[in-house]
């Protein structure tokens, strides 16, 4: 018998109880913006450059373009289209680029716990070290924003065996590390359950464009096709459609131009969807009676 994580039971999406989002909407749409910071002398090898180049100035400065330029162009686009967003924020941003946090704060956007720096993975830490990382991140957001974040995404989606337990014990209500469903589901921890918020591996510009080499046009077409198909599917059951963006990737002008096309397509259907943030999705799920959402 093969090993299992033991965090949730199998549940076919077509055989679940029905419910709706606020105002009877059936498709919840949210934009997750990765607002990340990297150390000058330490990074993590990935598909962004030839192996061994990840600590070079060319890669560091490309990522830094996201905070210096790409983020600000994306904010202009979100303002133009009146799109709320959620930012998974490395808290070193507060020291290195405080104007970024202030811009998000002015919009009333949601801050998500995302570690201190994306130069550090979470999964390899000992339990005490990981607990400290979560607390340090939480305290920084609470101090700067006046309230604690309710959601978490681990840097690089890197988890240990105890990450979900530690997050729930730290007061988190939901996480975005598991990409297993188009509906929120409750996952087991050694304490109270924690909600798994749908988060995209596929409609994620870092994976799609950098790793899988999709062109900006292909990525935009994928967003539009995914949206149109899920809008049709949502007639039968409530669904969540997330889009994951990185400031240093889609913040590049030639990609931003194509992203604008996708987001205009989505907001043109605003009356049919719930354009929201994941924290609001979590609160709605928490308001439902037991037995409706898998794992409850």
Secondary structure as GFF3:
##gff-version 3
##sequence-region A 1 296
A	DSSP	three_ten_helix	13	15	.	.	.	ID=ss1
A	DSSP	three_ten_helix	22	24	.	.	.	ID=ss2
A	DSSP	beta_strand	27	35	.	.	.	ID=ss3
A	DSSP	alpha_helix	57	65	.	.	.	ID=ss4
A	DSSP	pi_helix	66	70	.	.	.	ID=ss5
A	DSSP	alpha_helix	71	81	.	.	.	ID=ss6
A	DSSP	beta_strand	86	89	.	.	.	ID=ss7
A	DSSP	alpha_helix	93	96	.	.	.	ID=ss8
A	DSSP	alpha_helix	98	107	.	.	.	ID=ss9
A	DSSP	beta_strand	110	113	.	.	.	ID=ss10
A	DSSP	alpha_helix	127	145	.	.	.	ID=ss11
A	DSSP	beta_strand	151	152	.	.	.	ID=ss12
A	DSSP	three_ten_helix	155	157	.	.	.	ID=ss13
A	DSSP	alpha_helix	163	169	.	.	.	ID=ss14
A	DSSP	beta_strand	174	175	.	.	.	ID=ss15
A	DSSP	beta_strand	185	187	.	.	.	ID=ss16
A	DSSP	beta_strand	194	196	.	.	.	ID=ss17
A	DSSP	alpha_helix	205	205	.	.	.	ID=ss18
A	DSSP	pi_helix	206	211	.	.	.	ID=ss19
A	DSSP	alpha_helix	216	233	.	.	.	ID=ss20
A	DSSP	beta_strand	239	246	.	.	.	ID=ss21
A	DSSP	alpha_helix	253	267	.	.	.	ID=ss22
A	DSSP	three_ten_helix	270	272	.	.	.	ID=ss23
A	DSSP	beta_strand	274	275	.	.	.	ID=ss24
A	DSSP	alpha_helix	278	286	.	.	.	ID=ss25
###
